[in-house]
Amino acid sequence: MKAVLGFGFRVLSVTALAVGLATPALAQKKGVVAAPYVPPAGAWERRSPSAMGMDSVKLAEAIAYAIEKESKTPRDLELNHYQTFGREPFGAAIGPLAPRGGATGVILRKGYVVATWGDPNAVEITNSVTKSFLSTVVGLAFDAGRIRSVDDTVSQVMPPILRAYPNGTGLGADWPGDAKWLRPFDSPHNKRLTWDHLLRQVSDWEGTLWGKPEWADRPAQQVNTWTTRPRVEPGTAYEYNDTRVNVLALAALQVWREPLPDILRDKIMEPIGASNTWRWYGYDNSWIVLDGKLVQSVSGGGHWGGGMMINAWDLARFGLLTQRRGVWGGKQLLSEAWVTKALTPTPAQPTYGYMNWFVNTDRKYVPAAPAQAFVHVGAGNNIIYVDPVNDVVAVVRWIDTNASVNGFVERLLSSLK
C-alpha cells in the first residue's frame, strides 16, 4: 500500500519527495558543527526521508495510519459542538466555528520537511493547542518583567475591568448597575491564586466569565454539587477547565494592555516566519474597554467556539520553536527559563506542565515516545508532537483518539534508521 502526500494541491508518493528538492548543503569542515536549519519566511526546504535517515516505506505507513484514523466526528464543527460540549449547561457556542477539512499533517526531521499529507495550507480551528499560544504570551510577559514571579497572586495586578457589551447591545458605561464590571479575583479563594496555579490548571478558580460558569464546563454528574462544593486548596487538584483558561487570557490582557494576538504576532509568529493567515478569536461577548478602546479578550480554545484558527505549516513552525527551547535563528524568542517551567510536570497531574504542554513523564502520555518528548494537544485531535531526542516535529490534525496518536508515533519512530 502506498500513502499519498499532498503539497498544496499536488499529490505525490512519499518516495517522490526527493524529486525537485534542494541539494543538501555541503558537509561542514571537520570539527565544525553546522547551525540548525531555520526555514525562512515563505519557504521551507524539503528533503527526502532517506536523506534525513528515515525509511520512506515505514514513513508512508505512519501517514497512511494517520489518514485511516481520521476523526469520525462531523466535519461541520458547529454540528459537532452541539453533539458534544453544546450539551453542557450554558453550552451554546458564542465564538466562531468553521467547517474543517480532512486528515492533514506535516513531518519535520532536523527542521527539514520530509512529508506532508492533506492540505497543510488549510486555516482551521486548532482547539486547545491555542492554550500553548496563550501560555507563551504569558511567558513573554514573564520574560519582559511584566510578571515578576509566577508565584505572585494575579489579584495584585487586576483592576476592575469594564465590560464593553454586558447586555449585548451597548457600552458598559450605558448599562446600569454592577454588571458592567468584571472582578475575577475578588473572592477570598480567588485572591490567593497565582499565575502558576492558572497555568497548571490547578487553581479551582470560582465564578463565571463570558456567561460560562466554571462548574458548567465538563460538569460533575452530582448536580447538587455544582454550586455548593467547597473549594480545594490551590495547587492540589488538576482540573481541565476552559472558563479558568479564559480567566488567564483576560488577566494576561490586563498585564500587556494590548490585544494578545498583537503580542503573539510581533514577538513570536513574525520572527518565526509564520504566514499572515492565522487568526486568534474570542467570543461575541468577550469585549472590554481598555485604555479607551474596545478590545476582545481571546479564548484559550474552541470549547464554545473561537480560539486559534491556523494552518499546519504555522503549527509546525511553533512546534520547532518549542523543540529548540525558544530559540529561532540564534535569537531567544522565549526564554529557556520559561520553557523549563512549561516542561516541568504539574505535581497534581504528572503528564501536564504549563498549558497546553503535555509531557511524557514515565512515558505515560505517549508510551511509544521517549520520556523527553512532549505534545501540544487540542481536541479533534489536533497535535504537535515534539521529540527533541530524535529531532522530529509532527503536526497531525484530526486524528481520532489518544490511542491513535500513540499508534501514529510508534509507526513514525519505527521509520527512523
C-alpha positions as CSV (number, residue, x, y, z in Angstrom):
1,M,0.0,0.0,0.0
2,K,1.4,3.4,-0.9
3,A,0.4,6.5,1.1
4,V,-0.1,9.7,-0.8
5,L,1.2,13.1,0.4
6,G,-0.2,16.4,-0.7
7,F,1.8,19.6,-1.3
8,G,-0.7,22.3,-1.8
9,F,-2.9,20.8,-4.5
10,R,-0.4,18.3,-5.8
11,V,-0.4,14.7,-4.7
12,L,2.9,12.8,-4.6
13,S,4.0,9.5,-3.2
14,V,6.3,9.5,-0.2
15,T,9.1,8.1,-2.3
16,A,8.8,11.1,-4.7
17,L,9.7,13.6,-2.0
18,A,13.3,13.8,-3.2
19,V,12.3,15.0,-6.7
20,G,13.0,18.7,-7.2
21,L,14.4,19.2,-3.7
22,A,17.2,21.5,-2.9
23,T,20.6,19.7,-2.8
24,P,21.7,19.2,0.8
25,A,24.4,21.6,1.9
26,L,28.0,20.5,1.6
27,A,29.5,18.8,4.7
28,Q,31.0,21.2,7.2
29,K,34.7,21.2,7.8
30,K,35.9,18.6,10.3
31,G,35.2,19.7,13.8
32,V,32.8,22.4,12.9
33,V,29.1,21.9,13.8
34,A,26.6,23.2,11.4
35,A,23.9,25.6,12.8
36,P,20.4,24.1,12.9
37,Y,18.4,24.7,9.7
38,V,15.9,27.5,10.1
39,P,13.2,27.8,7.5
40,P,12.9,31.3,6.2
41,A,9.5,33.0,5.9
42,G,7.5,31.9,2.9
43,A,9.7,28.9,2.2
44,W,10.7,25.5,3.6
45,E,13.4,23.2,2.3
46,R,12.2,19.6,1.7
47,R,14.4,16.6,1.8
48,S,13.8,13.0,1.1
49,P,13.2,10.7,4.0
50,S,16.3,8.7,3.2
51,A,18.5,11.8,3.2
52,M,17.2,12.5,6.7
53,G,17.8,9.0,8.0
54,M,14.2,7.7,7.6
55,D,12.8,4.7,5.9
56,S,10.3,6.0,3.2
57,V,8.1,2.9,3.3
58,K,7.7,2.9,7.0
59,L,7.1,6.7,7.0
60,A,4.4,6.1,4.4
61,E,2.8,3.5,6.6
62,A,2.7,6.0,9.5
63,I,1.0,8.6,7.3
64,A,-1.5,6.1,5.9
65,Y,-2.3,5.2,9.5
66,A,-3.0,8.9,10.4
67,I,-5.3,9.2,7.3
68,E,-7.1,6.0,8.2
69,K,-7.6,7.1,11.8
70,E,-9.2,10.5,10.9
71,S,-11.8,11.6,13.4
72,K,-15.2,10.2,12.9
73,T,-16.9,13.3,14.3
74,P,-18.7,15.6,11.8
75,R,-16.6,18.0,9.8
76,D,-19.3,20.5,10.4
77,L,-17.8,21.8,13.6
78,E,-21.0,23.6,14.7
79,L,-22.9,20.4,14.4
80,N,-20.1,18.6,16.2
81,H,-20.3,21.2,19.0
82,Y,-23.9,20.6,19.7
83,Q,-23.3,16.9,19.8
84,T,-20.6,17.4,22.5
85,F,-19.8,20.5,24.5
86,G,-23.0,22.1,23.4
87,R,-25.0,19.7,25.5
88,E,-23.5,21.0,28.7
89,P,-25.3,23.6,30.9
90,F,-24.8,27.1,29.3
91,G,-23.2,25.2,26.4
92,A,-24.2,27.5,23.5
93,A,-21.4,28.4,21.1
94,I,-20.5,32.1,21.5
95,G,-17.5,32.2,19.2
96,P,-16.9,31.3,15.5
97,L,-16.9,27.6,14.4
98,A,-15.9,26.9,10.8
99,P,-16.1,23.6,9.0
100,R,-12.9,21.6,8.9
101,G,-11.2,19.5,6.2
102,G,-9.8,16.1,6.3
103,A,-6.8,14.5,7.9
104,T,-3.7,16.7,7.5
105,G,-0.1,16.7,8.6
106,V,3.5,17.9,8.3
107,I,6.6,16.0,9.5
108,L,9.9,17.6,10.1
109,R,13.3,16.0,10.7
110,K,16.1,18.3,11.9
111,G,14.0,21.2,10.8
112,Y,13.5,20.0,7.2
113,V,10.2,18.9,5.7
114,V,10.2,15.2,4.9
115,A,6.5,14.6,4.4
116,T,3.1,16.2,4.3
117,W,-0.5,15.0,3.7
118,G,-3.9,16.5,3.3
119,D,-3.9,20.3,2.9
120,P,-1.3,21.9,5.2
121,N,-2.4,25.4,3.9
122,A,-6.0,25.0,5.4
123,V,-6.7,27.5,8.1
124,E,-8.8,25.6,10.7
125,I,-9.6,25.7,14.3
126,T,-6.9,24.1,16.5
127,N,-8.9,23.9,19.7
128,S,-6.8,23.6,22.8
129,V,-3.4,23.9,21.1
130,T,-4.5,27.6,21.5
131,K,-3.6,27.2,25.2
132,S,0.1,26.7,24.2
133,F,0.0,30.0,22.4
134,L,-1.7,31.6,25.5
135,S,0.8,30.3,27.9
136,T,3.6,31.5,25.5
137,V,2.1,35.0,25.7
138,V,2.1,34.8,29.5
139,G,5.7,33.6,29.2
140,L,6.6,36.6,27.2
141,A,5.2,38.8,29.9
142,F,7.3,37.0,32.5
143,D,10.4,37.4,30.3
144,A,9.7,41.1,29.9
145,G,9.3,41.6,33.7
146,R,5.6,42.4,33.5
147,I,5.1,39.4,35.7
148,R,7.8,39.4,38.4
149,S,7.2,35.8,39.5
150,V,4.8,33.1,38.5
151,D,4.2,32.7,42.3
152,D,2.7,36.2,42.6
153,T,-1.0,36.3,43.1
154,V,-2.8,37.5,40.0
155,S,-5.1,39.7,42.1
156,Q,-2.2,42.1,42.6
157,V,-2.4,43.4,39.0
158,M,-6.1,43.1,38.3
159,P,-8.2,46.3,38.4
160,P,-12.0,46.3,37.9
161,I,-12.5,45.5,34.2
162,L,-15.1,47.4,32.3
163,R,-17.2,45.2,30.0
164,A,-18.0,46.7,26.6
165,Y,-21.2,44.8,25.9
166,P,-22.8,43.5,29.2
167,N,-26.3,43.4,27.6
168,G,-25.2,42.5,24.1
169,T,-26.1,45.9,22.7
170,G,-24.4,48.9,24.4
171,L,-21.3,50.1,26.1
172,G,-20.8,49.2,29.7
173,A,-20.9,52.9,30.7
174,D,-24.5,53.0,29.4
175,W,-25.6,50.0,31.4
176,P,-26.9,50.5,34.9
177,G,-25.7,48.5,37.9
178,D,-22.6,46.5,38.7
179,A,-23.0,44.0,35.8
180,K,-20.7,46.2,33.7
181,W,-17.7,45.4,35.9
182,L,-15.6,42.2,36.0
183,R,-13.7,41.4,39.2
184,P,-12.5,37.9,38.6
185,F,-10.1,37.7,41.5
186,D,-12.1,39.4,44.3
187,S,-13.4,36.3,46.2
188,P,-11.3,35.1,49.2
189,H,-10.4,31.9,47.3
190,N,-9.6,33.7,44.0
191,K,-7.4,36.3,45.7
192,R,-5.0,33.5,46.7
193,L,-4.4,32.3,43.1
194,T,-1.1,32.7,41.4
195,W,-0.1,32.7,37.8
196,D,1.4,29.3,38.3
197,H,-1.9,27.9,39.5
198,L,-3.7,29.1,36.4
199,L,-1.0,27.9,34.0
200,R,-1.1,24.4,35.5
201,Q,-4.9,24.2,35.8
202,V,-4.7,23.6,39.5
203,S,-6.4,26.9,40.6
204,D,-10.0,25.7,41.3
205,W,-11.0,29.3,40.4
206,E,-14.6,30.0,41.2
207,G,-17.0,32.2,39.2
208,T,-18.5,33.0,35.8
209,L,-16.8,34.6,32.8
210,W,-18.5,35.4,29.4
211,G,-21.6,33.7,30.6
212,K,-19.9,30.4,31.3
213,P,-19.8,29.3,35.0
214,E,-16.7,27.3,35.8
215,W,-18.9,24.4,37.1
216,A,-20.7,24.1,33.7
217,D,-17.5,23.1,31.9
218,R,-17.5,19.3,31.9
219,P,-19.9,19.4,34.9
220,A,-19.9,16.8,37.6
221,Q,-22.6,14.2,37.5
222,Q,-23.8,15.1,41.0
223,V,-25.8,18.2,40.1
224,N,-26.3,19.2,43.7
225,T,-22.6,19.9,43.9
226,W,-22.3,22.3,41.0
227,T,-22.7,25.5,43.1
228,T,-22.2,24.2,46.6
229,R,-18.9,22.2,46.8
230,P,-16.1,23.7,48.9
231,R,-13.0,25.0,47.1
232,V,-9.9,22.8,47.2
233,E,-6.5,24.1,48.2
234,P,-4.9,25.8,45.2
235,G,-2.2,23.6,43.7
236,T,-3.6,20.3,45.0
237,A,-6.1,19.2,42.3
238,Y,-5.8,19.3,38.5
239,E,-9.0,20.1,36.6
240,Y,-9.1,20.9,32.9
241,N,-11.4,23.8,32.6
242,D,-11.8,26.3,29.8
243,T,-13.6,29.1,31.8
244,R,-10.4,29.2,34.0
245,V,-8.2,29.3,30.9
246,N,-10.2,32.3,29.7
247,V,-9.7,34.0,33.0
248,L,-5.9,33.6,32.4
249,A,-6.3,35.2,29.0
250,L,-8.2,38.1,30.5
251,A,-5.5,38.5,33.1
252,A,-2.7,38.5,30.5
253,L,-4.6,41.2,28.6
254,Q,-4.5,43.4,31.7
255,V,-0.8,42.9,32.1
256,W,0.1,43.6,28.4
257,R,-2.6,46.3,27.9
258,E,-2.6,45.3,24.2
259,P,-4.5,42.6,22.4
260,L,-2.9,39.2,22.9
261,P,-2.9,38.4,19.1
262,D,-0.8,41.5,18.5
263,I,1.8,40.4,21.1
264,L,1.9,36.9,19.7
265,R,2.3,38.2,16.1
266,D,5.1,40.7,16.9
267,K,7.1,38.6,19.3
268,I,6.7,35.0,18.0
269,M,4.8,34.5,14.8
270,E,6.5,37.1,12.6
271,P,10.0,36.2,13.9
272,I,9.5,32.5,13.1
273,G,8.2,33.3,9.6
274,A,4.6,32.2,10.1
275,S,2.1,33.1,7.5
276,N,-0.3,36.0,7.7
277,T,-3.4,33.7,7.7
278,W,-3.7,32.7,11.3
279,R,-6.4,34.4,13.5
280,W,-7.0,34.3,17.2
281,Y,-10.6,34.9,18.2
282,G,-12.6,35.4,21.4
283,Y,-16.3,35.4,21.9
284,D,-19.2,37.7,20.8
285,N,-19.4,39.0,24.4
286,S,-15.8,39.0,25.4
287,W,-15.1,42.6,24.7
288,I,-13.8,45.1,27.3
289,V,-12.9,48.8,27.4
290,L,-9.1,49.1,27.7
291,D,-7.4,52.5,27.6
292,G,-10.3,54.0,25.8
293,K,-10.5,51.2,23.1
294,L,-12.7,48.2,22.6
295,V,-10.6,45.1,22.9
296,Q,-11.6,41.5,22.5
297,S,-10.3,39.1,25.2
298,V,-9.4,36.0,23.2
299,S,-10.3,32.4,24.3
300,G,-7.9,29.7,25.1
301,G,-9.6,27.1,22.9
302,G,-12.6,26.2,20.9
303,H,-14.8,24.8,23.7
304,W,-17.5,27.4,22.9
305,G,-16.0,28.4,19.6
306,G,-13.2,30.8,18.9
307,G,-9.6,30.3,19.7
308,M,-6.8,29.9,17.2
309,M,-7.5,29.3,13.5
310,I,-4.2,28.4,11.9
311,N,-2.7,26.2,9.2
312,A,-0.4,23.2,9.7
313,W,2.7,25.0,8.4
314,D,2.4,27.6,11.2
315,L,1.8,24.9,13.8
316,A,5.0,23.2,12.6
317,R,7.0,26.4,13.0
318,F,5.7,26.9,16.5
319,G,6.5,23.2,17.3
320,L,10.0,23.6,16.0
321,L,10.4,26.7,18.2
322,T,9.4,24.8,21.3
323,Q,11.6,21.8,20.4
324,R,14.6,24.3,20.2
325,R,13.6,25.7,23.6
326,G,12.6,29.1,22.4
327,V,15.5,29.7,20.1
328,W,15.0,30.7,16.4
329,G,17.9,31.6,14.1
330,G,20.1,32.3,17.1
331,K,17.6,34.5,18.9
332,Q,16.0,33.5,22.2
333,L,12.4,34.5,21.5
334,L,11.0,32.7,24.6
335,S,13.3,32.2,27.5
336,E,15.0,28.9,28.4
337,A,13.7,29.5,32.0
338,W,10.1,29.6,30.7
339,V,10.4,26.6,28.5
340,T,11.8,24.7,31.5
341,K,8.8,25.7,33.6
342,A,6.4,24.7,30.8
343,L,8.0,21.3,30.6
344,T,8.1,20.7,34.4
345,P,5.3,18.3,35.4
346,T,2.5,19.6,37.5
347,P,2.5,17.7,40.9
348,A,-1.2,17.1,40.8
349,Q,-1.0,15.8,37.2
350,P,2.4,14.3,36.2
351,T,1.7,14.4,32.4
352,Y,0.9,18.2,32.4
353,G,3.3,21.2,32.5
354,Y,2.0,24.6,31.6
355,M,-1.0,24.7,29.4
356,N,-1.0,23.1,26.9
357,W,2.3,21.3,27.1
358,F,1.6,17.6,27.8
359,V,4.8,16.0,29.0
360,N,5.7,12.3,28.7
361,T,6.6,11.6,32.3
362,D,7.4,7.9,32.8
363,R,6.3,7.5,29.1
364,K,2.7,7.6,30.4
365,Y,1.2,10.1,27.9
366,V,2.7,8.6,24.7
367,P,4.2,5.2,25.6
368,A,5.8,4.8,22.2
369,A,7.8,8.1,22.5
370,P,10.9,9.0,24.6
371,A,10.2,10.4,28.0
372,Q,11.6,13.7,26.9
373,A,9.0,14.1,24.1
374,F,6.0,16.4,24.6
375,V,2.8,17.2,22.8
376,H,0.8,20.4,22.3
377,V,-2.8,19.0,22.2
378,G,-6.2,20.2,21.1
379,A,-9.5,18.3,20.7
380,G,-10.2,16.8,17.3
381,N,-7.4,15.6,17.8
382,N,-5.0,18.3,16.8
383,I,-1.5,17.7,18.0
384,I,2.0,19.0,17.6
385,Y,4.3,16.1,18.5
386,V,7.7,17.4,19.6
387,D,10.6,14.9,20.0
388,P,14.0,16.5,20.9
389,V,15.6,13.1,21.3
390,N,15.0,12.2,17.6
391,D,14.9,15.8,16.3
392,V,11.4,15.2,15.0
393,V,8.3,17.5,14.9
394,A,5.0,16.2,13.6
395,V,1.8,18.1,13.2
396,V,-1.2,15.7,13.0
397,R,-4.7,17.1,12.5
398,W,-8.0,15.4,13.0
399,I,-6.7,12.0,14.3
400,D,-9.4,10.3,16.3
401,T,-8.1,9.1,19.7
402,N,-5.2,9.3,22.1
403,A,-4.6,5.6,21.3
404,S,-4.3,6.5,17.6
405,V,-1.9,9.3,18.4
406,N,0.4,6.7,20.2
407,G,-0.1,4.3,17.2
408,F,1.0,7.1,14.8
409,V,4.0,8.0,16.9
410,E,5.0,4.3,17.2
411,R,4.9,4.0,13.4
412,L,6.7,7.3,12.9
413,L,9.6,6.4,15.1
414,S,9.9,3.0,13.5
415,S,10.8,4.8,10.3
416,L,14.0,6.2,11.9
417,K,17.1,4.3,10.7
